[in-house]
Amino acid sequence: MLYFTNQQLKSIRPDLIRNFSILTPNMMHTKDSSQLKRIAILGATGSIGTQALEIISDNPESYEVLGLTAHSNWKKLATQANEFRPKRLILSDKSNSQSFEDALLYKPEQIDYGPESLRQMAADPNADLILNALVGFAGFSSTYDALKAGNSVALANKESLVVGGEILTAIPGFHDRLIPVDSEHSAMWQCLVGEDMNTVEKIIITASGGPFRQYSREKMKSITVKDALNHPNWEMGNKITIDSSTMMNKGLEIIEAHWLFGINIELIEPVIHPQSIIHSIVEFKDGSSKAQLGPPDMKVPILYSLSYPDRLPLNVPRLDYKKRMSLTFEPVDFIKFPCVEIAIEAVKEGGIKPAVMNAANEVAVERFLNEEIRYIDIPVLIEKALSKFNQRTITSPQTLFEVDAETRKFANTLFK
């Protein structure tokens, strides 16, 4: 196995640098093994943040919680804070600030309010790892600031790369300091450790198919919010669950894989795998494949992102290979699930198109959850937004913020 210093990597052709990114020995912050790894969790009260804290609670000899953030769930944040006693707390919505502080059983070194404080925590030089579990494009700024500050990031916020992949991958050290949390990308990562990207023929990304895999197009016209929130395999937040049902999440994940591994978008193939046992497959030029398997439990990729390159024990269900097991695959029906191709075409066009697509999808999902639009209107709304905005070059993060705001304003005028 070949290892390269950062200086040596700079002398290699830029298009080959990412081929060795998974082999570099300084991946993530190296530190004295006797010290606790200090973790800051952005979005601590959500599904990913909550499970990460459960893992940390089970491994007190390995981790210290440096900071926790929440948007508005002050009661849950206070409960978490009282258990882990981090030095720093952030509540984005300050309307319940007094109730929040009254609920704390200790005095943190710092309590901040407002979304801008998230960016400060992301750039905290005392953090060994930032776990970005924020939902939606709101998480981009934190990913950007963490990487710019030289911090390592465990990324559960796929929208960061979907919208800002072009900017984030240009930050020096990006491939050395970002590790994916999504189950599919963690699976790809684990299959690629020790491999040369030049030997990869394609990446197969699996999808459960969600609750509507066997629905006819006619039946999809009557899908309710309750129907869409009933995922057959995974327990997730509302937005991600809806994205899974429309398969937009698979489109977003294809874009994320494209930026994470520097692989042509055409070489990432989505397939339906209803059992959610195989989380991704990497196929190599010699005809062999590697797959990462496991029961559908997000704690596995979360722990791997926190412990990489080590593996820690985890008390989760195991596959019983002595029992009869069926693993089936089928192609994605792009007619029933147009959001996959919408996302792929957006990244092919590049520029602001992924930002427009993502913002329109977030608005569409929110409006569906609020019962303002029908389920089948979601992809239609996204396509209307993509048609509305002319192509622009991304010159800075500010361009993305402006496009995001413009798209949301337009998307909220549709179907009224």
C-alpha positions as MATLAB code, in Angstrom:
seq = 'MLYFTNQQLKSIRPDLIRNFSILTPNMMHTKDSSQLKRIAILGATGSIGTQALEIISDNPESYEVLGLTAHSNWKKLATQANEFRPKRLILSDKSNSQSFEDALLYKPEQIDYGPESLRQMAADPNADLILNALVGFAGFSSTYDALKAGNSVALANKESLVVGGEILTAIPGFHDRLIPVDSEHSAMWQCLVGEDMNTVEKIIITASGGPFRQYSREKMKSITVKDALNHPNWEMGNKITIDSSTMMNKGLEIIEAHWLFGINIELIEPVIHPQSIIHSIVEFKDGSSKAQLGPPDMKVPILYSLSYPDRLPLNVPRLDYKKRMSLTFEPVDFIKFPCVEIAIEAVKEGGIKPAVMNAANEVAVERFLNEEIRYIDIPVLIEKALSKFNQRTITSPQTLFEVDAETRKFANTLFK';
ca = [
       0.000    0.000    0.000;
       1.336    3.446   -0.927;
       1.158    6.430    1.409;
       1.739   10.047    0.427;
       2.407   13.184    2.414;
       0.238   16.211    1.725;
       3.196   17.861   -0.053;
       3.646   14.840   -2.291;
      -0.075   14.806   -3.071;
       0.173   18.385   -4.334;
       2.697   17.280   -6.969;
       0.360   14.616   -8.365;
      -2.071   15.452  -11.162;
      -5.170   16.996   -9.513;
      -7.487   14.444  -11.085;
      -5.567   11.669   -9.306;
      -5.351   13.216   -5.847;
      -8.732   11.895   -4.772;
      -7.705    8.384   -5.853;
      -5.445    8.196   -2.817;
      -7.593   10.168   -0.395;
      -8.834    7.050    1.401;
      -5.277    5.805    1.879;
      -3.715    8.825    3.531;
      -2.491    7.961    7.054;
      -3.469   11.339    8.530;
      -7.158   10.856    7.807;
      -9.080   12.766   10.466;
      -7.235   14.269   13.432;
      -4.522   12.061   14.880;
      -4.145   12.314   18.638;
      -2.855   10.576   21.705;
      -4.955    7.413   22.106;
      -5.136    8.052   25.859;
      -7.183   11.202   25.257;
     -10.897   11.395   24.683;
     -12.042   12.414   21.210;
     -13.923   15.681   21.617;
     -17.144   15.726   19.606;
     -19.418   18.670   18.767;
     -22.864   17.586   17.517;
     -24.834   19.978   15.353;
     -28.470   18.882   15.404;
     -28.215   16.868   18.622;
     -31.951   16.375   19.166;
     -32.641   14.764   15.782;
     -32.449   11.064   14.951;
     -28.724   11.034   14.041;
     -27.692   13.264   16.936;
     -29.693   11.246   19.458;
     -28.193    7.941   18.292;
     -24.702    9.429   18.299;
     -25.147   10.435   21.934;
     -26.304    6.905   22.782;
     -23.079    5.580   21.236;
     -21.003    8.114   23.154;
     -22.805    7.176   26.369;
     -21.801    3.546   25.770;
     -18.156    4.533   25.174;
     -17.284    7.086   27.872;
     -13.633    6.042   27.715;
     -13.404    7.130   24.055;
     -15.464   10.302   23.656;
     -16.193   13.639   25.285;
     -19.117   15.843   24.203;
     -17.703   19.296   23.600;
     -20.860   20.984   22.334;
     -24.498   20.349   21.435;
     -26.959   22.311   19.317;
     -30.681   22.222   18.599;
     -33.059   24.376   16.625;
     -36.128   24.669   18.857;
     -36.388   21.464   20.929;
     -35.058   23.087   24.092;
     -36.487   20.460   26.463;
     -34.638   17.590   24.779;
     -31.459   19.649   24.457;
     -31.592   20.453   28.177;
     -32.000   16.752   29.012;
     -29.031   15.860   26.810;
     -26.955   18.675   28.248;
     -27.654   17.605   31.820;
     -26.434   14.099   31.016;
     -23.297   14.962   29.028;
     -22.513   18.417   30.457;
     -20.850   19.911   27.368;
     -18.975   23.184   27.697;
     -20.960   24.847   24.943;
     -24.671   24.832   24.003;
     -26.520   26.469   21.132;
     -30.274   26.895   20.677;
     -31.026   28.436   17.274;
     -34.543   29.530   18.240;
     -34.123   31.779   21.259;
     -37.835   32.224   22.002;
     -37.558   29.750   24.922;
     -34.113   30.799   26.108;
     -35.119   31.441   29.712;
     -37.011   28.165   30.058;
     -34.045   26.381   28.523;
     -31.531   27.878   30.935;
     -33.815   27.225   33.909;
     -33.938   23.537   32.920;
     -30.149   23.143   33.030;
     -28.717   21.495   36.148;
     -25.207   22.852   35.582;
     -23.587   26.011   34.210;
     -22.002   25.582   30.772;
     -19.056   27.761   29.839;
     -21.031   29.227   26.943;
     -24.659   29.338   25.782;
     -25.452   30.951   22.439;
     -28.642   31.644   20.523;
     -29.360   32.142   16.837;
     -28.285   30.192   13.733;
     -25.052   32.162   13.266;
     -23.681   30.551   16.432;
     -23.694   27.185   14.632;
     -20.947   28.384   12.328;
     -18.812   29.383   15.306;
     -19.142   25.957   16.879;
     -18.342   24.289   13.564;
     -15.053   26.187   13.482;
     -14.190   25.556   17.164;
     -10.463   24.678   17.264;
     -11.012   22.546   20.376;
     -13.165   20.024   18.504;
     -11.599   16.824   17.209;
     -14.692   16.059   15.156;
     -17.802   17.971   14.099;
     -20.840   15.736   13.560;
     -23.090   17.697   11.210;
     -26.563   16.196   11.644;
     -28.451   19.331   10.614;
     -31.351   18.915    8.199;
     -31.412   20.527    4.767;
     -29.359   23.319    3.181;
     -29.146   24.990    6.593;
     -26.279   22.597    7.293;
     -24.072   23.793    4.415;
     -22.570   26.794    6.219;
     -21.472   24.658    9.153;
     -19.782   22.117    6.876;
     -18.062   24.905    4.968;
     -16.847   26.714    8.095;
     -15.668   23.506    9.766;
     -13.579   22.467    6.765;
     -12.228   25.992    6.233;
     -11.156   26.029    9.885;
      -9.304   22.736    9.458;
     -11.780   20.661   11.454;
     -12.749   17.106   10.579;
     -16.419   16.544    9.734;
     -18.637   13.489   10.080;
     -21.270   14.450    7.528;
     -24.888   13.373    7.897;
     -26.109   16.496    6.084;
     -26.163   15.325    2.457;
     -27.422   18.695    1.221;
     -24.006   20.236    1.979;
     -22.452   18.304   -0.887;
     -25.541   18.277   -3.086;
     -25.679   22.068   -3.184;
     -22.082   23.050   -2.457;
     -19.971   20.113   -3.614;
     -18.133   22.280   -6.115;
     -17.086   24.701   -3.371;
     -16.450   22.196   -0.588;
     -14.232   19.888   -2.643;
     -12.029   22.873   -3.514;
     -11.173   23.433    0.175;
      -7.633   22.141    0.871;
      -7.774   18.895    2.835;
     -11.412   18.149    1.956;
     -10.746   14.468    1.201;
      -8.620   14.091    4.341;
     -11.145   15.560    6.739;
     -14.612   14.469    5.706;
     -16.147   11.086    6.414;
     -19.732   10.181    5.466;
     -22.432    9.148    7.925;
     -25.181    8.150    5.480;
     -25.471    4.361    5.473;
     -24.935    4.109    1.709;
     -21.862    6.337    1.628;
     -20.398    4.742    4.726;
     -20.801    1.407    2.929;
     -19.004    2.758   -0.138;
     -16.280    4.191    2.078;
     -15.730    0.903    3.865;
     -15.549   -0.967    0.547;
     -13.038    1.535   -0.848;
     -10.584    1.643    2.069;
      -7.273    0.379    0.727;
      -8.416    0.506   -2.902;
      -7.232    2.653   -5.800;
     -10.124    4.575   -7.343;
      -8.603    3.931  -10.788;
      -9.649    0.282  -10.396;
     -13.327    1.086   -9.727;
     -15.692    0.328  -12.592;
     -18.875    1.548  -10.928;
     -20.643    2.051   -7.627;
     -24.051    0.489   -7.049;
     -26.152    2.418   -4.547;
     -29.081    0.514   -3.089;
     -32.542    1.792   -2.218;
     -35.325    0.081   -0.315;
     -37.896    1.466   -2.718;
     -39.803    2.996    0.186;
     -43.478    2.389    0.955;
     -44.678    2.922   -2.630;
     -42.426    0.537   -4.542;
     -45.383   -1.573   -5.665;
     -47.895    1.238   -6.130;
     -49.307    1.974   -9.574;
     -49.005    5.528  -10.894;
     -52.759    5.862  -10.472;
     -52.626    4.813   -6.819;
     -49.809    7.306   -6.145;
     -52.268   10.139   -6.838;
     -54.028    9.448   -3.520;
     -50.968    9.130   -1.231;
     -51.445   10.895    2.110;
     -48.896   12.346    4.511;
     -49.510    9.425    6.864;
     -48.841    6.960    4.039;
     -45.586    8.663    3.066;
     -44.257    8.785    6.628;
     -44.644    5.017    7.033;
     -41.234    3.764    5.851;
     -40.961   -0.057    5.809;
     -37.328   -0.356    7.013;
     -35.897    2.826    8.519;
     -36.871    5.230   11.281;
     -35.908    8.763   10.232;
     -37.004   12.363   10.495;
     -40.023   13.532    8.484;
     -38.118   15.292    5.704;
     -35.763   12.394    5.048;
     -38.649    9.909    5.202;
     -40.546   11.815    2.505;
     -37.379   12.053    0.392;
     -37.034    8.299    0.739;
     -40.601    7.712   -0.420;
     -40.138    9.893   -3.537;
     -36.630    8.448   -3.987;
     -35.265   11.991   -4.101;
     -32.960   10.845   -1.318;
     -31.369    8.425   -3.802;
     -30.832   11.254   -6.269;
     -29.235   13.350   -3.532;
     -27.065   10.408   -2.480;
     -25.852    9.868   -6.046;
     -24.740   13.501   -6.158;
     -23.106   13.154   -2.751;
     -21.170   10.061   -3.881;
     -20.067   11.882   -7.019;
     -18.389   14.603   -4.937;
     -17.170   12.374   -2.110;
     -15.290    9.949   -4.318;
     -14.675   12.045   -7.417;
     -16.450    9.497   -9.583;
     -18.327   10.253  -12.800;
     -22.049   10.532  -12.165;
     -22.669    8.001  -14.965;
     -20.768    5.351  -12.988;
     -23.116    5.477   -9.980;
     -26.042    3.119  -10.513;
     -29.149    3.058   -8.292;
     -30.965   -0.257   -7.754;
     -33.915   -1.316   -5.622;
     -33.002   -3.701   -2.795;
     -36.136   -4.052   -0.614;
     -34.429   -5.875    2.283;
     -32.000   -2.972    3.019;
     -29.284   -5.476    3.963;
     -26.693   -4.546    1.331;
     -26.084   -0.827    1.705;
     -23.847   -0.283   -1.331;
     -21.645   -2.258   -3.709;
     -18.379   -1.294   -5.393;
     -17.631   -3.119   -8.635;
     -14.009   -3.256   -9.833;
     -12.449   -3.536  -13.269;
     -11.459   -7.174  -12.710;
     -15.132   -8.141  -12.349;
     -15.075   -8.562   -8.574;
     -17.329   -6.624   -6.212;
     -17.275   -5.573   -2.565;
     -20.467   -5.029   -0.621;
     -21.131   -3.831    2.919;
     -23.955   -5.704    4.654;
     -25.840   -5.312    7.890;
     -29.319   -4.887    9.348;
     -30.845   -1.439    8.706;
     -29.483    0.344   11.781;
     -27.987    3.840   11.539;
     -25.844    3.307   14.621;
     -23.390    1.265   12.549;
     -22.383    4.068   10.130;
     -22.603    6.676   12.908;
     -20.159    4.731   15.071;
     -17.818    4.143   12.133;
     -17.724    7.874   11.414;
     -16.864    8.599   15.040;
     -14.276    5.836   15.466;
     -12.619    5.732   12.010;
     -10.121    4.203   11.309;
     -10.826    1.986   14.336;
     -13.864   -0.210   14.956;
     -15.519   -0.295   18.357;
     -17.937   -2.923   19.703;
     -21.595   -2.118   19.092;
     -24.638   -3.871   20.516;
     -26.905   -4.041   17.467;
     -28.638   -6.996   15.786;
     -26.418   -9.246   13.657;
     -27.304  -11.030   10.455;
     -27.799  -14.755   11.034;
     -26.158  -16.377    8.029;
     -27.316  -19.824    9.147;
     -30.901  -18.853    8.368;
     -32.425  -18.749    4.908;
     -32.172  -15.223    3.585;
     -33.324  -13.648    0.326;
     -31.474  -10.667   -1.133;
     -33.273   -9.348   -4.204;
     -32.623   -6.510   -6.628;
     -34.658   -4.745   -9.271;
     -34.230   -1.654  -11.454;
     -35.515    1.753  -10.417;
     -38.747    2.788  -12.139;
     -37.830    6.312  -13.190;
     -41.360    6.980  -14.431;
     -42.897    6.348  -10.996;
     -39.945    7.989   -9.240;
     -38.888   10.925  -11.458;
     -37.020   12.682   -8.631;
     -33.998   10.415   -9.129;
     -33.431   11.567  -12.701;
     -34.279   15.166  -11.810;
     -31.405   15.158   -9.311;
     -28.996   13.464  -11.712;
     -29.762   15.927  -14.505;
     -29.321   18.851  -12.102;
     -25.767   17.844  -11.193;
     -24.948   17.163  -14.835;
     -25.948   20.738  -15.649;
     -23.933   21.940  -12.672;
     -23.695   25.593  -11.667;
     -26.704   26.675   -9.618;
     -28.998   23.866  -10.788;
     -28.352   21.503   -7.826;
     -29.020   24.421   -5.458;
     -32.308   25.198   -7.204;
     -33.305   21.530   -7.202;
     -32.528   21.108   -3.516;
     -34.321   24.269   -2.376;
     -37.392   23.446   -4.456;
     -37.474   19.927   -3.030;
     -37.254   21.182    0.555;
     -40.149   23.562   -0.076;
     -42.171   20.870   -1.848;
     -41.686   18.396    1.006;
     -42.626   20.986    3.618;
     -45.728   21.998    1.696;
     -46.765   18.362    1.239;
     -46.332   17.731    4.972;
     -48.517   20.795    5.579;
     -51.054   19.335    3.116;
     -50.752   22.345    0.796;
     -49.856   20.242   -2.259;
     -50.410   16.637   -3.349;
     -47.718   13.993   -3.180;
     -47.506   13.758   -6.968;
     -46.977   17.549   -7.148;
     -43.552   17.274   -5.499;
     -41.519   16.437   -8.659;
     -43.656   18.799  -10.753;
     -42.880   21.701   -8.425;
     -39.148   20.913   -8.562;
     -39.109   20.812  -12.365;
     -40.994   24.113  -12.592;
     -38.368   25.728  -10.345;
     -35.507   24.306  -12.422;
     -37.105   25.748  -15.560;
     -37.585   29.158  -13.935;
     -33.954   29.928  -13.092;
     -31.268   30.492  -15.714;
     -27.842   28.951  -15.276;
     -25.293   30.893  -13.230;
     -21.717   30.205  -12.181;
     -21.116   29.669   -8.473;
     -18.546   32.260   -7.438;
     -18.864   31.959   -3.649;
     -21.081   30.532   -0.893;
     -23.062   33.782   -1.113;
     -24.225   32.773   -4.593;
     -25.715   29.605   -3.125;
     -27.500   31.505   -0.357;
     -29.017   33.925   -2.884;
     -30.158   31.126   -5.215;
     -31.591   29.179   -2.279;
     -33.621   32.185   -1.097;
     -34.867   33.036   -4.610;
     -35.904   29.451   -5.296;
     -37.786   29.089   -2.016;
     -39.687   32.295   -2.669;
     -40.711   31.115   -6.145;
     -41.532   27.548   -5.065;
     -43.905   28.827   -2.426;
     -45.965   30.603   -5.100;
     -46.708   27.451   -7.095;
     -49.973   25.475   -6.915;
     -51.849   28.295   -5.208;
];
